[in-house]
Amino acid sequence: MDTPFDVSQKDRMVWLPSPTGCFSVKSAWELLRQRRQYSLVDSLLWSSVLPMKMSFLAWRVMRNFLPLDVTLRSRGLSSPSRCGCCYREEEDLLHVFFTGPVASEVWRRMSGRFGFRLSNCLGMASVFKAWYWTAADPSKDHIRTFMPVVVCWFLWSARNQERFCGVRWGGDKIICEIDHFLEGLGKANLFRRSHFNGDGDCDLLCLVTTPPRRRIPRAIMWEKPPFGLLKLNSDASVKHGRATGGGLVRDYQGKMIFAFYKEFGDYNVLEAEGLALLFGLQLCSQRGLRPSLVEVDSKALVQLVVSGVLAKWPLCNCLRKIRSLLEGFSATIAHVFREANSPADRLADMGTIGVTEYDQFQELPAIVRASVVLDSRSVPGVRWISEGG
């Protein structure tokens, strides 16, 4: 086992459930909690577009946690019951939110806007799922996914206005309130065109006030180190649970000093990125080379190295060694896009077995040689980015 002991450093405790290696109540809770089976319906109730209070109401609707007459009676609080929407039926959950004359009219008119009709819905869960599955591109923030949450909120609001203020509720009034609320979301720039995927003919699409974000090409190229300095680039790849890494050191002309490839075994992506960088730094130390610049395309790894956080085991050991070597070389580490890390990326993706070190340019695989040549001639790669990003 690789369990190094460094008498010059103090022992530090590592909390495994946390990615930073430090204890947190959240990580302890995730360790102790008993997760229930995933619920599709529950996942549909929480949208980043809507106020949290609406989602909480929908969550209570799904569990019948509302002070309706029939619900209170089932809990031992007997009282006369009459629904305020029709004054004929008892007030129970399904009547207020779906089968009652007002609720059924609202659902019919709202679903008609999207060109479908609710049918064969035996409960509120089936209502939420029916709306979700009618979307051409179902997602949590699609208009068809969170519309039932909005409808439930205003049905409940109308019920409370009748119960406590004596205001008679009707379908026209509720539809008007829903439209006013949706218009407010549009004015607040909370709608995106992605919320209407597959509903290009929906009249609510006019509420999208933000223009679609365009993707534009950006030239990204590897930058040569200053005269007399060396630069190390490394990268890693994880396929089918098998981690591999590669990298190379180049001079101020872009000429390769040496390159490497190594198979690491069963590691996640971040651990593999750290191991690839560490192996490259160790080879530099063994060869008496002092790279002044180090580049990787893992922003998370750079942040961990620079921040000095402990990180979880076994990554904490790897980070400690990387920091020590960087300090010994007086080297700086930086994040670059993959387009500026092409040779290291292609070395890491070779997928062969064992360890290989390349001392001559001609020993490199043809695809890696091509990338090195393009970098040495400052030929950029193309990266598509969102406009303004």
C-alpha positions in Angstrom: 0.0 0.0 0.0 1.1 3.6 -0.7 0.8 5.0 2.8 3.5 7.7 3.1 4.7 9.0 6.4 6.1 12.5 6.5 7.5 13.3 10.0 7.7 17.0 9.0 4.0 17.4 8.8 1.3 17.0 11.4 -1.2 14.2 11.3 -4.6 15.3 10.0 -8.0 13.6 10.2 -9.8 13.0 7.0 -13.6 12.7 6.9 -14.4 10.3 4.1 -18.0 11.1 3.3 -17.1 14.7 2.5 -15.4 15.6 -0.8 -13.2 18.2 1.0 -12.1 15.7 3.7 -13.6 18.0 6.4 -16.6 17.1 8.6 -19.9 18.7 7.8 -23.4 18.0 9.2 -24.7 17.7 5.6 -22.3 14.8 4.8 -23.1 13.1 8.2 -26.8 13.3 7.4 -26.3 11.9 3.9 -24.4 9.0 5.5 -27.1 8.2 8.1 -30.3 8.9 6.3 -32.3 6.1 4.8 -33.2 7.0 1.2 -36.6 5.9 -0.1 -37.3 4.7 -3.6 -37.1 7.5 -6.2 -40.5 9.1 -6.9 -41.1 10.6 -10.3 -44.1 12.6 -9.2 -42.2 14.2 -6.2 -39.4 15.2 -8.6 -41.9 17.1 -10.8 -43.1 19.3 -8.0 -39.8 21.3 -7.6 -39.1 23.8 -10.3 -36.5 26.6 -10.3 -39.0 28.8 -12.1 -41.7 28.8 -9.4 -41.7 30.2 -5.8 -40.9 27.5 -3.3 -44.3 28.0 -1.6 -46.0 26.7 -4.7 -43.9 23.5 -4.7 -44.5 23.0 -1.0 -48.3 23.2 -1.6 -48.1 20.7 -4.4 -46.1 18.4 -2.1 -48.9 18.7 0.6 -51.5 18.0 -2.1 -49.8 14.8 -3.0 -49.8 13.7 0.6 -53.3 15.0 1.5 -51.7 17.3 4.2 -54.3 20.1 3.8 -57.0 21.1 6.3 -59.9 20.0 4.1 -63.2 19.0 5.8 -63.0 15.4 4.9 -59.3 15.2 5.8 -60.0 16.8 9.2 -62.8 14.4 9.9 -60.5 11.4 9.2 -58.3 12.8 11.9 -61.0 13.0 14.5 -62.3 16.6 14.0 -65.9 16.2 13.0 -67.7 19.1 11.4 -70.3 19.7 8.6 -68.8 19.7 5.2 -69.8 21.5 2.0 -67.6 22.4 -0.9 -67.5 26.2 -1.6 -67.3 25.7 -5.4 -70.6 24.0 -5.8 -72.3 23.9 -2.3 -73.4 20.3 -3.1 -70.5 17.9 -2.4 -68.4 17.4 0.6 -65.0 19.1 0.6 -62.3 16.5 -0.1 -59.0 16.7 -1.9 -59.9 15.3 -5.3 -63.1 17.3 -5.5 -61.4 20.6 -4.7 -58.4 20.0 -7.0 -59.7 18.0 -9.9 -63.2 16.6 -10.1 -65.2 19.6 -8.8 -67.0 21.7 -11.4 -64.6 24.7 -11.1 -61.5 22.5 -10.9 -62.5 20.4 -13.9 -63.2 23.5 -15.9 -59.8 25.0 -15.1 -58.0 21.8 -16.0 -60.0 21.5 -19.3 -59.2 25.0 -20.4 -55.5 24.9 -19.4 -54.8 21.5 -21.0 -56.7 22.8 -24.1 -54.1 25.5 -24.5 -51.5 22.8 -25.0 -53.7 20.7 -27.4 -54.5 17.7 -25.1 -57.2 16.5 -22.8 -56.8 15.0 -19.4 -58.5 11.6 -19.2 -58.3 8.5 -17.0 -56.8 10.4 -14.1 -57.7 8.6 -10.9 -55.7 10.9 -8.6 -53.5 13.9 -8.4 -50.4 11.9 -9.1 -51.8 10.8 -12.4 -52.6 14.4 -13.2 -49.0 15.5 -12.7 -47.6 12.6 -14.7 -50.1 13.1 -17.5 -48.9 16.7 -18.0 -45.3 15.6 -17.8 -45.6 12.9 -20.4 -47.4 15.1 -22.9 -44.3 17.2 -23.3 -42.2 16.6 -26.5 -39.0 17.0 -24.4 -40.0 16.3 -20.8 -37.9 18.0 -18.1 -38.3 19.4 -14.6 -38.5 23.0 -15.8 -40.7 22.5 -18.8 -43.9 24.6 -18.9 -46.0 21.4 -19.0 -44.3 20.0 -15.9 -44.8 23.0 -13.6 -48.2 24.1 -14.9 -50.1 21.7 -12.7 -48.3 23.1 -9.7 -49.5 26.6 -10.7 -53.0 25.4 -11.2 -53.1 23.7 -7.8 -51.9 26.9 -6.1 -54.6 29.1 -7.5 -57.3 26.5 -6.9 -56.3 26.4 -3.3 -56.1 30.2 -3.2 -59.7 30.4 -4.6 -60.9 27.8 -2.0 -59.4 29.9 0.9 -60.9 33.2 -0.4 -64.3 31.6 -0.4 -63.8 29.9 3.0 -62.4 32.9 4.8 -63.5 36.0 2.8 -66.8 34.8 1.2 -65.5 35.4 -2.3 -67.3 33.0 -4.7 -64.7 31.2 -6.9 -65.1 30.5 -10.6 -63.1 29.2 -13.5 -62.8 32.6 -15.3 -61.3 34.3 -12.2 -58.8 31.5 -11.6 -57.7 31.4 -15.2 -57.2 35.2 -15.1 -55.1 34.9 -11.9 -53.0 32.2 -13.5 -52.4 34.3 -16.6 -51.4 37.3 -14.5 -48.9 35.2 -12.5 -47.4 33.7 -15.7 -47.1 37.2 -17.1 -45.2 38.2 -14.0 -42.8 35.3 -14.5 -42.2 36.6 -18.0 -41.5 40.2 -16.8 -39.1 38.8 -14.2 -37.1 37.1 -17.1 -37.6 33.7 -15.5 -38.9 32.0 -18.7 -36.4 30.5 -21.2 -37.1 29.1 -24.6 -36.0 25.7 -23.3 -39.1 25.8 -21.0 -41.2 25.6 -24.2 -39.3 22.9 -26.1 -41.8 21.2 -28.5 -44.5 24.0 -27.8 -43.4 26.6 -30.4 -47.1 27.4 -31.1 -48.0 28.0 -27.4 -49.5 31.4 -26.8 -47.4 31.7 -23.6 -44.2 31.7 -25.6 -44.6 35.4 -26.1 -43.8 35.8 -22.4 -40.1 34.8 -23.1 -38.4 38.2 -23.0 -34.8 37.1 -23.1 -33.3 36.4 -26.6 -32.0 32.9 -27.2 -28.3 32.6 -26.4 -26.2 32.0 -29.5 -23.2 29.8 -29.5 -20.1 31.4 -31.2 -16.8 29.8 -32.1 -13.7 30.8 -30.1 -10.1 30.1 -31.1 -8.2 28.3 -28.3 -4.5 27.5 -28.6 -1.7 26.2 -26.5 0.7 29.0 -25.4 4.4 28.4 -25.5 6.3 29.1 -22.3 8.7 32.0 -22.1 12.3 31.6 -23.3 14.3 29.1 -21.3 11.3 27.7 -19.4 9.5 24.4 -19.6 5.8 23.6 -19.4 4.1 20.4 -18.3 0.6 19.4 -19.6 -1.2 16.4 -18.3 -4.7 14.8 -18.6 -6.6 11.7 -17.6 -9.3 9.5 -19.0 -11.7 7.1 -17.3 -13.5 4.5 -19.4 -15.5 1.6 -18.0 -14.0 2.3 -14.6 -10.4 2.1 -15.9 -8.3 5.2 -15.4 -5.4 6.2 -17.6 -3.3 9.3 -17.8 -0.8 11.0 -20.0 1.2 14.2 -20.5 4.3 15.8 -21.9 6.9 18.5 -21.2 7.7 21.1 -23.9 10.2 24.0 -24.2 9.7 27.6 -25.3 9.7 26.4 -29.0 7.0 23.8 -28.4 9.5 21.0 -28.8 8.8 17.8 -26.8 11.3 17.0 -24.0 9.6 13.8 -23.0 6.1 12.4 -22.8 4.4 9.7 -20.8 1.4 7.4 -20.5 0.3 5.4 -17.5 -2.5 3.0 -16.6 -3.8 3.7 -13.0 -6.6 1.2 -12.4 -9.9 1.8 -10.7 -10.2 5.6 -9.9 -12.8 8.3 -10.5 -12.0 11.2 -12.9 -10.7 13.7 -10.4 -8.5 11.1 -8.7 -7.1 10.1 -12.2 -6.4 13.7 -13.1 -4.5 14.1 -9.9 -2.5 10.9 -10.4 -1.6 11.8 -14.0 -0.3 15.2 -12.8 1.6 13.7 -9.9 3.2 11.1 -12.2 4.3 13.8 -14.6 5.8 15.9 -11.8 7.6 12.9 -10.4 9.1 12.1 -13.8 10.3 15.7 -14.1 12.0 15.3 -10.7 13.6 12.1 -11.6 15.0 13.5 -14.8 16.3 16.7 -13.2 13.8 18.9 -15.0 12.1 21.9 -13.4 8.9 22.9 -15.2 7.9 26.4 -14.4 4.4 26.1 -15.8 1.8 23.3 -15.3 -1.5 23.1 -17.1 -4.4 20.7 -16.8 -7.9 20.9 -18.2 -9.6 20.0 -14.8 -10.7 23.2 -13.1 -11.7 21.2 -10.0 -8.2 19.8 -9.6 -6.6 23.3 -10.0 -9.0 24.7 -7.4 -8.1 21.9 -5.0 -4.4 22.3 -5.4 -4.4 26.1 -5.1 -6.9 26.3 -2.3 -4.9 24.0 0.0 -8.0 22.1 1.2 -7.5 18.7 2.7 -9.8 16.7 0.3 -10.9 13.1 0.8 -8.8 10.0 1.0 -6.9 8.9 -1.1 -6.9 12.2 -3.1 -5.5 14.1 -0.1 -2.2 12.2 -0.3 -2.0 12.9 -4.0 -2.6 16.6 -3.5 -0.1 16.8 -0.7 2.6 15.4 -3.0 1.6 17.7 -5.9 1.8 20.8 -3.8 5.2 19.7 -2.5 6.6 19.2 -6.0 5.1 22.4 -7.3 6.7 24.3 -4.5 10.0 22.6 -5.1 9.9 23.6 -8.8 8.6 27.1 -8.0 5.9 26.2 -10.6 2.5 27.6 -11.1 -0.5 25.6 -12.1 -3.4 26.8 -14.3 -6.5 25.5 -15.9 -6.8 25.4 -19.7 -9.5 24.3 -22.0 -9.2 20.8 -23.6 -8.5 22.4 -27.0 -5.3 23.8 -25.5 -4.4 20.4 -23.9 -4.8 18.2 -27.0 -1.5 16.2 -26.9 -2.0 15.3 -23.3 -5.6 14.4 -23.9 -4.7 12.1 -26.7 -1.9 10.5 -24.8 -4.3 9.8 -21.9 -6.9 8.3 -24.3 -4.5 5.7 -25.7 -5.9 2.9 -23.6 -2.9 0.6 -23.6 -1.6 -1.4 -20.7 1.2 -0.4 -18.3 3.5 2.5 -18.4 5.2 4.1 -21.4 7.8 6.9 -21.5 8.7 8.7 -24.8 12.0 10.4 -25.1 12.0 10.9 -28.9 9.3 12.8 -30.8 9.1 10.0 -33.5 8.2 7.5 -30.8 4.9 9.2 -30.2 1.7 7.9 -31.8 0.9 9.7 -35.1 -2.2 11.4 -33.7 -0.2 12.8 -30.7 2.7 14.0 -33.0 0.1 15.9 -35.1 -1.2 17.7 -32.1 2.3 18.6 -30.9 3.2 20.0 -34.3 0.0 22.1 -34.5 0.7 23.5 -31.0 4.3 24.4 -31.9 2.9 26.3 -34.9 0.3 28.1 -32.7 -2.6 26.6 -34.7 -5.7 27.1 -32.6 -8.5 24.7 -31.9 -12.2 25.8 -32.0 -14.4 25.8 -28.9 -18.1 26.7 -29.1 -19.2 28.9 -26.3 -22.4 30.7 -25.4 -22.4 34.3 -26.4 -21.4 36.5 -23.4 -20.0 33.5 -21.5 
